[in-house]
Amino acid sequence: MAGSLRTLGFPPPFVNRGGVPRLALYQTSCPPFRQAHGAASAIPSLSSECRLVTRRPRATGGSDEVDGDRQFNAKDFSSQELFLWAKPFLDFVRKNFLPLALVSGVSLGLAYPSLGHVAGRYPMSKFSTVGIFFISGLMLRSEEIGAAVEAWPAGVLGLISILLITPFFSRVILQVHLNPHEFVTGLAIFCCMPTTLSSGVALTQLVGGNSALALAMTIISNFLGTMTVPFSLAMFVGGVGVSIPTMQLFKSLVMTLLVPLVLGKVLRDFVKSVAIFADQNRQYLSMTSAILLSLVPWIQVSRSKSLLLTVRPEVFATAMIMGALVHIILLALNTFAVRTLSMLSGDEQSILAKRENARAVIIVASQKTLPVMVAVVEQLRGALGEPALLVLPCVAAHINQIIIDSFLVSWWMKDQTPATTKEA
């Protein structure tokens, strides 16, 4: 029997290796030989129906090789299980990378302040701001700017809301008394800022809004913000008895915000490989920008951990509620403005009556940017209070506005049928 099987190229069912009888390992699920083979019917077939690879007979060392194959298959199976288990978690991290990065920065500063102290000895905050706007320039597409020209009335409305109307909320916020007062002052500064750099455009794209219009409002408001923010601070926040260095702040914002943005855009337009790289790696560039942004609260919180621990939890919770409430009011105000102007136009096909334009204005004009606020606080050099206490409630407000708008976008996406602002 053994000899016949060896003639066919198979070892016998039981082989003696090293003096220990062992069962030859074959895939038993393969179909048997045809019945004409009689006694050999239990032996695996050579037909193509055998899905798994049958190992060739080995004269020596069979035990070690079989055990090695078993270990390899076990490791491969466990890695697949690990990937399937981790995929939902990785998807969650990718979709919520910015708020997670900000929370991680604050948490790291509270847990290990010594690392933040070391990083604070270098101009990391200025480096992170320059890096964020340089990346924004690399990702800026010229054709997207041109596509927003058609919807310019909606863009003008959004810019008026961002740069001229929302700074008035600073006066209202300053009427609230909290201890430390930097929480209130920080939120007042936050209201004077232009719109967010990335989250507004991303949410507009997600809901099917006019992403080109959202991008145009983002770029123009941040460009004009280098000129309007110093004057808004002097007019609305300077009432606390502190002189705002308007011209110095303007020059600093130009150098840290506008110049890197222009350099990134020029490099993209004149070096084709850079544009290709930026387009192919937009997600990773956005994640890099989020990491750079998280460096700021990390350093600020590390510097002032002892001071932050003296803040009562209910005071910080109050500041968080104030930031969320301001954002909800801005959403309601911009929605009311869009609907009112749309009805006054009397044309259901007008620019503001189109749902994609209306939603772009509502989202982008209601958000405020954290990087510019951080750059302003850095340049004030403590003139309005402890920088960490000024920044911390704004970090919470920045995260809250993303969360609130994410729920709003999910609600909007339930009904995508008409193309007017009745549902917006």
N, C-alpha and C positions, 0 to 999 in steps of 0.2 A: 504493500500500500504506500509506504513512505517513498519507495523507489519510483512508483508510478507518478506520484505527485511531484517529486523532484524532476522527473522527466518532463512534466508539463510546465515546469518553472515555478512550482509552489512548494513551500516547505510543508511538512506534515502538520496536522492540527495541533499536535503537541511536539515540541522540540526540546531537546536537552541542552541547556546552555549553562555552563558552569556547574553541572551536576544537579541542577534544579529544574524539574519539568515545568515548562511555561506554555501557556496557551498562546498560539500565534494570533496576533491582533489583526482582524479584518473587519471591514464594514459589513455587519450582518444584515443590514437593511437592503443590500443589493440583491437583485433577483438571482435565483440559483441557475445552474446550468439546466439545459433542457432535460426532460425526463429520460431522454435516450442515454444520458451519461450514468444513469443508475446510481451506484454507490457514491459517486462523486457529486450527487445533487446538492449536498450541503455546502459545497465549496463555492465561493463567490464567482460570479460571472465576469467575463472580460468585456461585456457589452457596454455601450455608452450610457446605459441607464445608471451605472454606478456614479453617483455624484461626487463622492469624496475620493481622494487620492489614496490608492493602496500602496503601502510601503513595500519596498523590495526586500527580499530576504537578506539577512546579514549573517555572516559566518561567525563574527565575534563582536563583542561589545553591544549586543542587542539590548540588554537590560538597561544600560545607561542611556542609550539613544531613545528608547521607548519612554523612559521616565522624563527625559528632556523634552520630548514632544508633548507629553502630558502637561508639563509645567508651562511650556510655551502657549498651549491652547488655553490653559487656565488664566494666564496673564492677559492674553488677548481678549478673552471673554470678560474679565473683570474691568479692563480698560474701556470696553464698549459700554458696560453697565455704568461706569463712572461718568462717561461722556453723556449718556442719556439722562443721568441724574443731575448733572451740572448744567445742561443746556438751558433749562428755564431760568436758572439763576444767572447765567451769563447774559441771556437776553434781557433780563430785568436790569442788570448793571449797565448794559449798553444803552438802553432806552432812557435810563435815569442817571447817566454818568455825571452830569453837572451838579445836581443837588447832592448826590452821594459824595462827590469830590469836595464840595463846600463843607458838608457835615464832617467828613473825615479830617479836613484841615482844622476845624474848630476842636474836634475831639483830640487830635494829636497834640494841639497846643495845650490843652488842659491836662493831658496825661503825661506828656514829656516836654515840659517847657524849656528844658536846657537845650534841646536841639533847635528850637526856634530862636533862642537867645544867640546861638552861634550863627545861624543864618541871618539874623538881624544886624550883624556887624558888617554885612555886605549890602550893596544896593539891590537886594532881591526884589523888593516891591516895584521899583522902577523898571527893573529888567522884565518882570512878569507883565507889566502893563505894555511895555514896548513890544514884547513878544506876542501878546494877544492881538494887538492892532496890526502887526506885521503879518500874522497869519490871516487876519481878516482881509488884508490887501491881496494876499496870494490866492484866496478863494473867491475874490470878487470878479464876476463875469461881466464884460461890457455889454453883451447883448441883453442881459437881464435888466440893466439900467435903462436901455432904450425902450424896452417893452412896457415900462411904467409911464412913459410920456403920455400915452393915450388917456390914462386915468389921473391926470394931473390935478383936477379939482378935488378928488378924494385925498390925494397926497398933501395938498395945501391944507385941507381941513385937519389931517393928522398932525402936520407940523405945527399948526397953530395951537392945537391941544397940547402937544408935547412940550413946546418951548415957551409958550406964552400963558396958557391957562393953568396947567397943573402946578407951576411954581407958587401960585396963590395959596395952595393948600399948606404951604410952609407956615404962613401966618397963623392958620387955624391950629396946626399941630403944636406950635410953640406956646399956645395958651394952656396946654396940659402940663401939669406939674408932676414930675416923677423924680425919684432920687435913685441913681444919679441922673442929673439933667442931660448928660450926654446922649442918653437914649432918645430923648425928644429932639435934641439938636441934630442927631444923626439922621432921624427920619425926615426932619425938615430939609436937610441938605439933599437927601435922597429924592425928594419931590422936585428939586430943581434940575435934576439930571435928564439927559436925553434918553431915548429908548434903548432896550437891550440889544446886544450885538448879534445874538444868534437864536435865542429861544423864541422870539417873536416871529422871525422868518420861518423857523422850523415848525411851529404850531400852525402858522398860516398854510404852509405846504401840506401839512397833515390833514387839515380840514378842507382842502381843495380851494383855498382862497387865492387871491392874486399875489403870488409870491414875489413877482417882479416889483409890484407896488410896495410890498412890505420891505423888500430889500432897499428900494430907493428911499423910503422914509427913514430907514435905519441909517443909511450912509449920510444922507443930507442932515438929519437931526444931530448926528454925532459930529459932523463937520461944523455946522453952525453952533453946536453946543460949546465948542472951544471959545466962541465969542460971547454967547449969551449966559453961560453958567456963571462966570465971575460977576457979571452985573446982577443976575438974579440973586446970588448969594449976598451981594452988597445991599440989595434992595429989601429982601425978605428975611434973611437970616442975620444980617449985620446989625439988626435992631437989638441984639443981646448985649451990645456995648463993646463989640470987638470990631476993629477995622479990618476989612478984607483987602489983601494986596491984589487988587484987580489986574493990573498990568503984568505983574510978576506971575500970577496964576495963569493968565492968558498965554504968555510966552511958554510957560512950562507945559500947558496942555497941547500947544502946537507941537512942541518938540517930542512929547511922549505919546501923543495920540495921532496927530495929523501926519507928521513926517513918516513914522513907520508905516501907516496905512498907504501913503502915496508910494513909498519905496516898494512895498509888497506888490502893489498894483502895477507899477512900472516894470518890475522884474517879471511879473507874469506875462505882460503884454509883449516884452521884447525878447524873452527867452522861452522858446516854445516848449522845451523839455520841462521847464518849471510849471507851466500851465498844465501839461499832461500829468505830471506828478501830483499837482494839487487836486485836479479833478478825479484822479484815480484813488486818492487817499483823503477825501474830504472828511470821512468819519474819524480817521485817526488824527487829522489836524484839529478837528473840533474837540476831541478828547484831550489833545495836548494843550489847547487853549483853556479847557476847563481845569487841567492840572495847574497851569500857570496862575489861573485866577484863585485857586485854592491856597496858593502859597501866601497870599496876603492875609486872610484871616488867621492862618496858622501862625505867622510871625507876630501879628498884632496880639492875638490871644496869649501866645507864649510870653510876650513882654509884660502883660498885665494880668497874669493868672491870679496873683494875690489880690489884686483889686477887683477882679471879676467875682471871686469867691465871696466878697463882702456884699454882693448884690443879692437881694432877696428874690427867691424864685417867682413870687407873685408879681414883682415889679417887671421882671423880664417877660413873663407871660402877658402882662398888660401891654408892653411894647410890641410883642408879636401880634397881639390882637389888633392894635392900632395900625400896624403895617398892612395886615390883611384887610382891615376895614377900608383903609385908604384905596387899596387896589380895587375892591368891589365898587366903591363909589366912582372911581375913574371908569370902570367898565360900564356902569349905568349911565354916567354922564356922556361918554362917547357914543353909546348906543342911542341915547335920546337925541344927540346932535345929528347923527347919521339919518335916523328916521325922520326927524323934523325937516331937514334940508331935502330929503328925498320926496316927502309929501309936498313941500313948497314948490318943487320943480314941476310937479304935475305930470311927469313923464315916467311911466313904468320902465322904460328902457334907458333912463339917464344913468350917468356914471355911478352916482351914489345909490341908485336903485338896484344895481347889480349886486347880488349876494356876495360874489367873490371879492369885490371891492370893499363892501361894507364890513365884512369880517376881517379883512386885512387891517382896515383903519381901527376897528374896535380892539383888536388884539395888540397891535403894535403901539398905538397911542396910549394904551393903559399901562404899559410896562415901563420900568425904570432900570437903567443899567448900573451894575455894581462896579465894574472896572473903572469907569470914569469917576464915580464917587470915591473910590479908594485913592485914585490919583489926586483928586482934590484934597482929601484929608491929609495925604502925605505932604502936599505942598503947603498946607496951612501950618504945619509944624507945631501942632498942639494949640493953635490960637483959639479954637472953639472947644477945647477939652481934650481928654485922653483919647488918642486915636482908636485904641481897641474898643472902648465903650461907644465911640461914634459908629464904628464899622459893624459891631456885633448885631444890633437890631436890624441893620440893613441886609446882612447876610440872611437872617431869618425872613425878612420881607421879600428878598429876592427868591428864596426857595418857595415861599408861600404863593407868590404870584404865578410861578410855574405850575404848582400843584392846582391852584384854582383854575387857571386857564386850560389845563389838561382836562379837568372835568367839564368845563364849558365846551371844549372841542368835542369831547365824547358825546355830549348832549346834542350838539349841532349835527354830528355825523349820523344821528339816528334818522334824520330826514334830509335827503339830498335832492328832492324832486324839483321844486320851483327854483327859479333863478333870481328872485327879488329879495328884498330885505324884510319881508313880512315875518319871517321866522328868525331873523338875525337879532 
